[in-house]
Amino acid sequence: MPERNVVLVVDNQPEITQLFTAILAKQYTVLTATSGLEALELVSAAPPSPDLILLDIDMPGLDGFEVCRRLKAEAGTAEIPVIFLTAKGDTESQTEGFALGAADFISKPFSAAVLRARVHTHMATVEWRRATREQHLALQSQMMQSTAHNSRLVALQEDKDRLTSLLVHDLRAPLGAVRANLDWVKGELPSDFDPEVVNALTEARQVTDRLAGMIGDLLDIARLESGDFPVTLAPQPSLPMLTRLQRQLQAQGRERRVTVELEAEDVVLDADHGLLIRTLENIASNALRYTPTGGRVRLEGRRVGDEFVFAVRNNGPAIPAKARATLFDKYVQAGSSPGENRRVGWGLGLYFCKLCVDAHKGSIEVLEEVDWPTSFIVRVPGVVTQSAPGASACPSETEQTPGDP
């Protein structure tokens, strides 16, 4: 059974307190006092603490106004609603009462129905305040628990980042030795050596290049996240950058007969060349990896207003629409539908690209377009000038990988 609310009735006439008790006792626990001093003692001696006080104004000794003044002066009793009982109907008394913090007035004589209605209305407000306070306290407790939990997560993430940094630094030296040995072994092979072995060494060398890139990305991600990475903006021509990238992709895609197209304007950008080329290489290598044998990769670059827009497209499997929303988040990998190539990795390459683009105050997104299931679009502000008016690599100048039909 829920606990009943408490009403304190204060009147120097016992017959009045008895009458109030008879009217209210069915719904509330009723306490009574016949003087202001007794009322203050009852309130301070609680529990049970009154939820509402019916207080007569005209009492000997401490009158109702003084009792109310003292109640409102104490933090523990200031919020208890006070309804004054008075035979006075003058505006001056009501003005003084409300100025002291009274919630309402009930004039004598009164009807039982009006008394019950007034008390019920103010008790509803008391219940609402109590529920609000409890919700606030519960929310505060949850927030404190969440803050403590988040602090533990942050500490764990910092430990993880420190461990990753140590591991990455330790991996660089042995990986460098592996790369050097692969180059040495391949260089020592006779020209008529088994082609399959040569191809295996070539693929192994390419894998070590990718690992070296991942290690570099891991080191730089922490610096980009913390804002410690030095971003050096300088005029950079776009066409030579894209042309070199096209040649790299052609060499990497030769065995799979991948066509690498280029259509770009020659525009000078105010950009960090190192970050920008690594971003494009990362996206382009990813595009090439998921392009089918005999497929196509297309590089584009054009000026749009004060921005330069890079596009890297391929006709491999599309990235599922649901995955695109979080594709550039840390440690996120994009999966394909069953039966398609699955995109695998550490989930850091595209996150690194996003950080690099953010450092340029640009944007990056992935779209699915006609003829190009996967199109990465990078927008970079800071166009300086048109490098060579009219100069561009057009579709008619598109190069194919040697050996393509």
Secondary structure, DSSP 8 states (H G I E B T S, - for coil): -----EEEEE-S-HHHHHHHHHHHTTTSEEEEESSHHHHHHHHHT-SS--SEEEEES--SSS-HHHHHHHHHHSTTTTTS-EEEEES---HHHHHHHHHHT--EEEESS--HHHHHHHHHHHHHHHHHHHHHHHHHHHHHHHHHHHHHHHHHHHHHHHHHHHHHHHHHHHHHHHHHHHHHHHHHHHHHS-TTS-HHHHHHHHHHHHHHHHHHHHHHHHHHHHHHHHT-S----EEEEHHHHHHHHHHHHHHHTTTTT-EEEEEEE-EEEEE-HHHHHHHHHHHHHHHHHTS-TT-EEEEEEEEETTEEEEEEEE-S----HHHHTTTTSTT------TTS----S-S-HHHHHHHHHHHTT-EEEEEEETTEEEEEEEEEE-EEEESSTT-EE-GGG----TT--
